[in-house]
Amino acid sequence: MGLFTVAEARAELARLRPVLDELVAVRADAAELAAALSPGGAPTRLGGLPEWKATEARLDELMTTVQQTGAELKGLVPLLVDFPADLEGVPVLLCWLEGEPELAWYHRADLGFAGRRRLP
């Protein structure tokens, strides 16, 4: 899909925020439904097996929506989204973590999350 500039990644993240917010909500519903369906699980007002299957399908749709932008969904809990980029000739991933107000971090593609640094 190509590389993002910092400005493009920030704009794409802003566009994706409603999708990401829904993904977080649906993720919580899926966890609750899965717990209710496990042996000895407490019932939930969310429903049963059909609702869990529908929730899982919706999660898949939302994750696909994110990935179709060229962003990489690296984690679901917590939600972690990377945008492939190039900073001064170095391949990097612009990195957003659930709860962060904006895209402000990056890491070299070969270092992963442990190599996160603030964007200049």
N, C-alpha and C positions, 0 to 999 in steps of 0.2 A: 504493500500500500504506500510505502514511502515514509519519509521522515517528516516530523513536525518541527516547526520553529517553536520557540517558547510562546510567542503570541498565539500561534495556531493551536497549540496544546491547551493553553488557557481558555481560548474561545470554545474549543471542543469540550473541555471539562464543564464549562458553563452551560453549554447546550445539553450535555449529558446529565446534569444534576438532577432533573426530575426522574430520569431513568434510574440513576444511582439511589436516589431516595426511595423509590419504589422497590428496588432490589433489596434494600435493607429491611423494609417492612415485610416483604414477601419471604425473605430469609427467616425472619422471626416467626412468621406463621408456619413455615415449613418445619422449623424446630419444634414448635408447640404441637403440631399435628403428629410429627414423628414420635414425640415423647408419649402422646396419648395412645398411639397405636402399639407401643412396645408393651411387652408383658407386664402387667401391674401398673400400667400408665394411668394417670388421672384423666378422666374425660375432659374434653375441651368444647367450648361453645363453637369452635371453628368447624367442627364436623368430624368426619372419619376418613376412611380410605379414599373415597372418591374426591374429597376436598384436598387430601394430601397429594394425590396424583395430579390434580389440576394445579396445585401450588408448585409442584416440581416442574410441571410443563411451563408455567409462567416464569419461573426462575431461569429455565433454559432460554426462553424467548428474550428475557432481559439481558442475560449474559451475551447472547448472540448479537443483540443490538449494540452493546458496547464494543464487541470485537469487530463488528462490521465497519467501525469508524477508523480502524487501524490501530486503535489503542489495544493494549494487552491487559487482560484481567488476570492479575497474578495471585490474588487471594480473595476469598469470599468472606472469611471471618478472621480479622477485620477485612473490609473491602480495600483492595489495593489495585490501583490502576497505573500502568506505565505507558508512556508515549515515546516511541522510538525517536531519537533526535541525534544531532551532531553538535557538539560544542567545541569550537576551536579545533576541528578536525578529529575529535575523539568521539567514538560511538558511545552514546549515553542513553539512559532511559529517564525521562522526566517523570517524576514519581509523586503520585497523590495517594494519601492514606485516609481512610474514613475518619471523619472528625476534623480534618484540616480545613481551614476556611478557604484556602487557595492552593494553587500549584506553585510550590516554592522550593522543591527539592529535586535533586537528580542523583544518579549514581552511574558509574561506568557500567557498561553492559556486562563486563566480565566479573564485576564485584558483587552485584546483587544488593539487596537492601542494607546489608551491613556497611556498605560503602557510601551510604547517603550523605550528600552535602547540600548546603543551601545554594540555591541559584544565585549567581552573581548579580 
